Amino acid sequence: MNCLVKMGLAGLMAFGLSQAAVNFPFPQMSDYGGNATLLSDKAAASEQLKQQFAAWMRDMYNEQGDIAGVRSDPGSNQYFSEGVGYGMLLMVYFSDNTTSYQSQFDKIWNFYKKFQNENGLMIWKIGNLSESWDAGNGAALDGDIDAAAALVMAYYQFGDEKYKEDAKKLIQAMKKSEFESNGLHMPGDKWGDAALNRKNPGYFDPAYMPLFAAIDTENSEFWSKTAYDANMKLYESSSNEVKTGLVDDWTDKNGKSEDDYYSYDASRAPWRNAKAVCWHGDQRALAIDKKMAEFVSTVPVSNMKGPVLRSSGSLGNDHNSTFVTSLMTSLISDAKYQSKLDEYWKEAVALGDENYFNQSLKLLNGLLVSGNMPNLMTAGSNPPPQSSSSAVVPGSSSSVPDLSSSSDGSVAIQAARLPAAVGISQLGRTLHVNAVGHVRMDVFGVTGTAVKTLWNGNVSGGMAVSLEGIPAGVYVLRVQTAGGTQLKKIRLE
């Protein structure tokens, strides 16, 4: 038997809350429910991503007081709203049981809010973290849409209701100023009539539509049907124009090519499309991925250079992670591309530290193909093998505590692995639990006082457990099963 450690419950709770308590710690290494082919060695890729992220933080992240921006290049004092979106997503997904990047997330979000225009959207170009560098103070949808999705993910990762409230406001602001009533996106909020016939497919993200529908319930059908369908038709029209399947940087309202190039603007489109496949099993997105993959799989990774002439597949001169990793994501569409997918990621790692745009896309695309960018809204019902927000016995990095009360009011803690069969996510005052077998769930105050037993019985699949009747505050949820114990911080508003 492992050595038991005696610790008062209050001390245990204080220790647990002092850790980087995030709900979905990096690395998740999800399989996305089998929706996609992912890297063969996700663990190695996770370590490589962590190193690449450290370089990105060193070179691109810049904070001043309570705001922070993502430099457009190392040492630059120019900042783009797209970088805000990337940065917020990265802070969510790289938070782990040792380091939570919630503070950095909040500072980047503060930067967004500081430079919101009258439409509630961030001015797309800022200088010196202090002034608009766009005469018209216009916004750009690509930054706004990622920032909104990052807020939704932050709600599930960090557990603070404020992120969901902010997400809803931003989603509604986008609908009002960056989408037509027919659902088609507009590149920004101040394009006037030009926005009605000039579209950038890479600005729209089909993976986010179910999220927006769940948060902005008043406009649920707009996001889940109207906007999704209109913009997927745009993707499909652009892709179907050419044998390579690549979408154009810019199109008209019907998806007709503007210049026939897959370049830096379009380079976000494959990631957005592949994300819809991984998160939702989106068959329309999968069909586009498969067509792109037929072309990508024929190009040796050392030769993959952009911009790419879509109609002929002629390659450009830029060999960097924008083109290597963005097109890599199409290879998730079929298991026959496994070796090619691994080859493309190996090349991305070999490219080392790159400029802002290339490095950001390398991280985002790498997170996706390594299983480290799950949809956190639903991830609790399909938990990864790692523990989630668990208090760990000091001095041990691989064990979680097995708690049983003793007569003196202390807790016996025995090293045991968290059962992978339990998934827990919180939405407001409801816990969504996915488990099989006997489960006991208790809520404790941070001083160790027992507050309420939520459930003590058998579970077969998913169920919702109400947290109503418990005063607002921070608590510790203890979940016990035959396989072990999980401690999870919860916040009630």
C-alpha positions in Angstrom: 0.0 0.0 0.0 1.2 3.5 -0.8 2.1 5.8 2.1 -0.8 7.8 3.4 -0.4 11.5 4.0 -2.5 13.1 6.7 -3.6 16.6 5.9 -6.5 18.7 7.4 -9.2 19.4 4.8 -8.7 23.1 5.1 -5.1 22.8 4.3 -5.8 20.5 1.4 -8.3 22.9 -0.1 -5.9 25.8 0.4 -3.2 23.8 -1.4 -5.6 22.8 -4.2 -6.8 26.3 -4.9 -3.2 27.7 -4.9 -2.5 25.6 -8.0 -3.1 26.6 -11.6 -6.6 25.4 -11.4 -7.8 25.1 -15.0 -10.4 22.8 -16.2 -8.7 21.4 -19.3 -4.9 21.6 -18.7 -2.4 21.3 -21.6 -1.7 18.8 -23.0 -5.2 17.4 -23.7 -4.1 15.1 -26.6 -7.8 14.5 -27.5 -8.7 12.2 -30.4 -11.7 14.5 -31.2 -14.0 11.5 -31.0 -12.3 9.9 -34.0 -13.3 12.7 -36.3 -9.8 13.2 -37.7 -6.4 11.7 -38.4 -3.9 13.3 -36.0 -0.1 13.2 -35.5 1.3 9.8 -34.7 3.2 11.1 -31.6 1.0 13.6 -29.9 3.1 13.6 -26.8 6.3 14.6 -28.6 4.4 17.2 -30.6 3.0 18.6 -27.3 6.5 19.1 -25.9 7.6 20.8 -29.2 4.6 23.0 -29.1 5.4 24.1 -25.5 8.9 25.1 -26.5 7.6 27.0 -29.6 5.0 28.8 -27.4 7.8 29.8 -24.9 9.6 31.5 -27.8 6.4 33.1 -29.0 5.8 34.5 -25.5 9.3 35.8 -25.3 9.2 37.6 -28.7 5.6 38.5 -29.3 3.8 39.0 -26.0 4.2 42.5 -24.6 2.4 43.9 -21.6 2.1 47.3 -20.0 0.2 47.5 -16.7 -3.2 45.9 -17.2 -3.1 45.5 -20.9 -1.0 43.3 -23.3 -0.7 43.0 -27.0 0.9 40.6 -29.5 3.6 42.4 -31.5 3.4 42.2 -35.3 7.0 41.1 -35.1 9.7 40.9 -32.4 10.5 44.4 -31.2 7.7 46.0 -33.3 5.3 48.5 -31.7 2.6 47.7 -34.2 -0.3 45.4 -33.1 -3.2 43.9 -35.0 -6.6 42.7 -33.8 -5.9 39.3 -35.4 -3.0 38.9 -33.0 -5.3 39.6 -30.1 -7.5 36.7 -31.2 -4.6 34.4 -31.7 -3.1 35.4 -28.3 -6.3 34.9 -26.4 -6.8 31.4 -27.9 -3.2 30.5 -27.1 -3.5 31.6 -23.5 -6.6 29.3 -23.1 -5.1 26.2 -24.7 -1.5 26.4 -23.2 -2.7 26.8 -19.6 -1.7 23.7 -17.7 -1.7 22.4 -14.1 1.5 24.4 -13.4 0.9 27.7 -15.2 -2.5 29.3 -15.9 -2.3 32.1 -18.4 -5.6 33.6 -17.3 -3.9 36.8 -16.2 -2.3 37.2 -19.6 -5.6 36.4 -21.3 -7.3 39.1 -19.2 -4.7 41.7 -20.2 -5.0 40.9 -23.9 -8.8 41.1 -23.6 -8.3 44.5 -21.8 -6.3 45.7 -24.8 -9.2 44.7 -27.1 -11.7 46.5 -24.9 -9.5 49.6 -24.6 -9.6 50.1 -28.4 -13.2 49.1 -29.1 -14.9 51.5 -31.6 -18.4 52.7 -31.4 -19.6 49.4 -32.8 -18.1 47.5 -29.9 -15.3 46.0 -32.1 -11.6 46.5 -31.8 -9.8 48.8 -34.2 -7.7 46.5 -36.4 -4.3 48.3 -36.2 -2.9 49.9 -33.0 0.5 51.6 -32.4 2.5 51.5 -29.2 -0.4 49.9 -27.3 -1.8 53.4 -27.0 -3.2 54.8 -30.3 -5.2 53.9 -33.4 -3.1 53.5 -36.6 -6.2 53.3 -38.7 -7.7 56.6 -39.8 -11.2 55.2 -40.0 -11.0 53.3 -36.7 -12.4 50.2 -38.4 -12.5 46.6 -37.2 -11.5 43.4 -39.0 -13.7 40.2 -38.6 -10.8 37.8 -38.4 -9.6 39.2 -35.1 -13.1 39.7 -33.7 -14.3 36.2 -34.5 -11.3 34.5 -32.8 -11.5 36.8 -29.8 -15.2 35.9 -29.4 -14.5 32.2 -29.6 -11.6 32.6 -27.2 -13.9 34.2 -24.6 -16.3 31.2 -24.9 -13.3 28.8 -24.4 -12.1 30.9 -21.5 -15.4 30.5 -19.8 -15.0 26.7 -19.9 -11.3 26.7 -19.2 -11.2 29.2 -16.3 -14.8 29.0 -15.0 -15.6 32.7 -14.8 -19.1 33.7 -15.9 -17.8 37.1 -17.0 -16.2 35.6 -20.1 -19.5 34.2 -21.3 -21.2 37.5 -20.8 -18.4 39.3 -22.7 -18.6 36.7 -25.4 -22.3 37.3 -25.9 -21.8 41.0 -26.2 -19.0 40.6 -28.8 -20.9 38.0 -30.8 -24.0 40.3 -31.0 -21.8 43.2 -32.0 -20.3 41.1 -34.8 -23.8 40.1 -36.0 -24.9 43.8 -36.1 -21.9 45.2 -37.9 -19.9 42.4 -39.6 -22.6 40.1 -41.0 -25.3 40.7 -43.6 -28.9 39.7 -42.8 -28.5 36.8 -45.3 -25.6 35.5 -43.2 -22.7 36.4 -45.4 -19.8 37.8 -43.5 -18.3 41.3 -44.1 -14.5 41.8 -43.8 -15.0 44.6 -41.3 -17.5 47.0 -39.9 -16.7 50.1 -41.9 -16.4 48.9 -45.5 -19.7 50.3 -46.6 -21.2 48.9 -49.8 -17.9 47.4 -50.8 -18.3 44.8 -48.1 -21.4 43.4 -49.8 -19.5 42.1 -52.8 -15.9 41.6 -51.4 -15.4 38.6 -49.1 -12.5 37.0 -47.4 -13.3 33.3 -46.8 -10.5 32.9 -44.3 -12.2 35.4 -42.0 -15.1 33.1 -41.4 -15.0 30.1 -39.1 -17.6 27.3 -39.4 -16.3 25.6 -36.2 -17.5 28.6 -34.1 -21.1 28.7 -35.3 -22.5 26.1 -32.9 -20.6 27.9 -30.1 -22.1 31.3 -31.0 -25.5 29.7 -31.3 -25.2 28.3 -27.8 -24.1 31.6 -26.2 -26.2 34.0 -28.2 -29.4 32.1 -27.8 -31.6 35.0 -29.2 -29.9 34.6 -32.5 -29.2 30.8 -32.4 -30.8 30.0 -35.8 -28.8 32.8 -37.4 -25.5 31.4 -36.3 -26.3 27.7 -36.7 -28.1 27.9 -40.0 -28.1 31.2 -41.8 -24.5 32.3 -41.3 -23.1 28.8 -41.4 -24.8 27.9 -44.7 -24.1 31.2 -46.5 -20.4 31.2 -45.7 -19.9 27.4 -46.3 -21.4 28.0 -49.8 -18.7 30.7 -50.2 -16.0 28.2 -49.2 -17.4 25.5 -51.5 -17.7 27.8 -54.5 -14.1 29.0 -54.1 -12.8 25.5 -53.6 -14.7 24.0 -56.4 -13.4 26.5 -58.9 -10.0 24.8 -59.0 -8.5 21.3 -59.0 -6.3 22.1 -56.0 -9.4 22.8 -53.8 -7.6 25.9 -52.3 -9.8 28.9 -51.4 -8.9 32.3 -52.6 -7.7 35.2 -50.5 -10.6 37.3 -51.7 -13.8 36.5 -53.6 -17.0 38.2 -54.6 -20.3 37.4 -52.9 -20.7 34.2 -54.9 -17.2 32.9 -54.1 -15.8 33.8 -57.5 -12.0 34.3 -57.4 -10.5 37.7 -57.3 -6.9 36.9 -58.1 -6.6 33.1 -58.0 -4.0 33.1 -55.2 -3.9 31.1 -52.0 -1.8 33.5 -49.9 -1.5 34.9 -46.4 -5.2 36.0 -46.1 -6.5 32.6 -47.2 -4.0 30.7 -45.0 -6.4 30.7 -42.0 -9.2 28.9 -44.0 -7.8 25.4 -43.8 -7.3 25.6 -40.0 -10.8 26.9 -39.6 -12.2 24.2 -41.8 -10.3 21.4 -40.2 -11.4 22.7 -36.8 -15.0 22.2 -37.8 -14.2 18.6 -38.8 -12.4 17.9 -35.5 -15.0 19.5 -33.3 -18.2 18.7 -35.0 -17.5 16.0 -37.6 -18.6 18.6 -40.2 -19.1 16.8 -43.5 -19.1 19.9 -45.7 -15.9 21.0 -44.2 -14.5 17.4 -44.6 -15.3 17.4 -48.3 -13.3 20.6 -48.8 -10.4 19.2 -46.7 -10.3 16.0 -48.8 -10.0 18.0 -52.0 -7.2 20.1 -50.7 -5.4 17.1 -49.3 -5.3 15.5 -52.7 -3.2 18.4 -53.9 -1.1 18.9 -50.7 -0.2 15.2 -50.5 1.5 15.4 -53.9 3.9 18.2 -52.7 7.1 17.2 -50.8 7.1 19.3 -47.7 10.5 20.8 -48.5 8.9 22.2 -51.7 5.8 23.6 -50.1 6.1 27.3 -50.7 3.5 30.1 -51.1 1.7 32.0 -52.4 0.2 29.2 -54.4 -1.5 29.8 -57.8 -4.8 27.9 -57.1 -5.7 27.0 -60.7 -2.4 25.4 -61.6 -0.8 24.5 -58.2 2.3 26.5 -59.1 4.3 27.3 -55.9 5.8 30.6 -54.8 9.0 31.4 -52.9 8.0 31.6 -49.2 8.8 28.4 -47.4 7.4 29.0 -43.9 4.9 27.7 -41.3 2.1 29.8 -42.8 2.0 27.5 -45.9 3.5 24.4 -44.4 1.2 24.1 -41.4 -2.0 25.6 -42.8 -2.0 23.2 -45.7 -0.9 20.4 -43.3 -4.3 20.6 -41.6 -6.1 19.3 -44.7 -4.3 16.0 -44.2 -6.4 15.2 -41.1 -9.1 14.2 -43.6 -8.0 10.7 -44.3 -5.8 8.1 -42.5 -4.0 7.4 -45.8 -2.2 10.8 -45.3 -0.8 9.8 -41.8 2.9 9.7 -42.9 2.5 12.9 -44.9 0.9 14.7 -41.9 3.8 13.6 -39.7 6.3 14.8 -42.3 4.7 18.2 -42.5 4.8 18.7 -38.8 8.4 17.6 -38.6 9.3 20.3 -41.1 7.4 22.9 -39.2 9.4 22.1 -36.1 12.6 22.3 -38.1 11.7 25.8 -39.3 12.4 27.0 -35.7 11.4 30.4 -34.3 9.7 32.5 -37.0 8.0 35.9 -37.4 4.7 36.8 -35.7 2.3 35.5 -38.3 4.2 32.3 -39.2 4.8 31.4 -35.6 1.2 32.1 -34.5 -0.2 29.9 -37.3 2.3 27.1 -36.4 1.1 27.1 -32.9 -2.6 27.2 -33.8 -2.3 24.5 -36.5 0.0 22.4 -34.3 -2.4 22.5 -31.4 -5.2 21.3 -33.6 -3.4 18.3 -35.3 -1.9 17.2 -31.9 -5.3 17.0 -30.3 -4.6 20.0 -28.1 -7.3 22.3 -29.3 -10.6 20.5 -28.3 -13.9 22.2 -28.2 -14.0 22.9 -24.5 -17.8 23.4 -24.6 -18.2 19.7 -25.1 -14.9 18.3 -23.9 -16.2 17.5 -20.5 -18.4 14.8 -21.9 -15.4 13.1 -23.6 -12.5 13.5 -21.2 -8.9 13.0 -22.1 -6.7 10.6 -20.1 -5.1 13.4 -18.1 -6.6 14.8 -14.9 -8.5 18.0 -15.0 -7.9 20.8 -12.4 -6.9 18.2 -9.7 -5.1 18.9 -6.5 -1.8 16.9 -6.5 0.1 15.7 -3.5 3.1 17.9 -3.0 6.2 16.4 -4.4 4.3 14.2 -6.9 3.6 15.2 -10.4 1.7 12.1 -11.5 -0.7 11.2 -8.7 -4.0 12.6 -7.6 -5.3 12.3 -4.0 -7.7 9.6 -2.9 -9.7 11.1 0.0 -11.4 9.4 2.9 -12.5 11.2 6.0 -11.1 10.1 9.4 -12.3 10.6 12.9 -10.1 13.5 13.7 -11.5 15.6 10.8 -8.4 15.2 8.6 -8.2 13.5 5.2 -6.2 10.5 4.2 -4.6 11.1 0.8 -3.5 8.1 -1.2 -1.8 8.3 -4.6 -4.2 7.1 -7.3 -4.8 7.9 -10.9 -7.9 9.9 -11.8 -10.4 7.7 -13.5 -10.7 8.6 -17.1 -14.3 7.6 -17.2 -15.5 10.8 -15.4 -16.1 14.0 -17.4 -17.3 17.2 -15.7 -18.1 20.6 -17.1 -19.9 23.5 -15.5 -22.3 25.8 -17.2 -23.6 28.4 -14.8 -25.3 26.6 -11.9 -25.4 23.2 -13.7 -22.8 20.5 -13.7 -22.7 18.2 -16.7 -21.3 14.8 -15.6 -20.5 11.9 -17.8 -19.6 8.7 -16.0 -20.4 5.0 -15.6 -20.7 3.4 -12.2 -21.2 4.7 -8.7 -20.4 8.4 -8.2 -20.4 10.6 -5.1 -20.2 14.3 -5.5 -19.7 16.7 -2.5 -19.2 20.4 -2.3 -16.9 21.9 0.3 -16.2 25.5 1.3 -12.6 26.6 1.0 -12.1 26.3 4.7 -13.1 22.6 4.5 -16.7 22.9 5.6 -19.0 20.4 4.0 -21.7 22.3 2.1 -23.8 19.8 0.2 -23.8 16.3 -1.2 -24.9 16.7 -4.8 -25.1 13.1 -5.8 -24.5 9.7 -4.3 -25.6 6.9 -6.6 -25.1 5.1 -9.9 -24.6 6.9 -13.2 -24.8 5.5 -16.6 -23.8 8.1 -19.2 -24.5 11.8 -19.0 -26.6 13.7 -16.4 -27.1 17.3 -15.2 -26.7 18.2 -11.6 -28.1 21.4 -10.2 -26.0 23.8 -8.0 -29.0 25.9 -7.1 -29.4 26.8 -3.4 -25.7 27.2 -2.8 -24.6 30.8 -2.1 -22.4 32.6 -4.6 -18.7 32.0 -4.0 -15.7 29.7 -4.6 -16.0 26.0 -3.7 -14.3 22.7 -4.1 -16.1 19.9 -5.8 -15.0 16.4 -4.7 -16.0 13.6 -7.1 -15.3 10.0 -5.9 -15.6 6.8 -7.9 -14.3 3.3 -7.5 -11.3 4.4 -9.6 -10.2 7.4 -7.6 -11.0 11.0 -6.6 -11.1 14.3 -8.4 -10.9 17.7 -6.8 -12.2 20.7 -8.9 -12.5 24.3 -8.1 -15.9 25.8 -9.0 -17.2 29.4 -8.9 -20.8 30.2 -8.4 -22.2 33.7 -9.2 
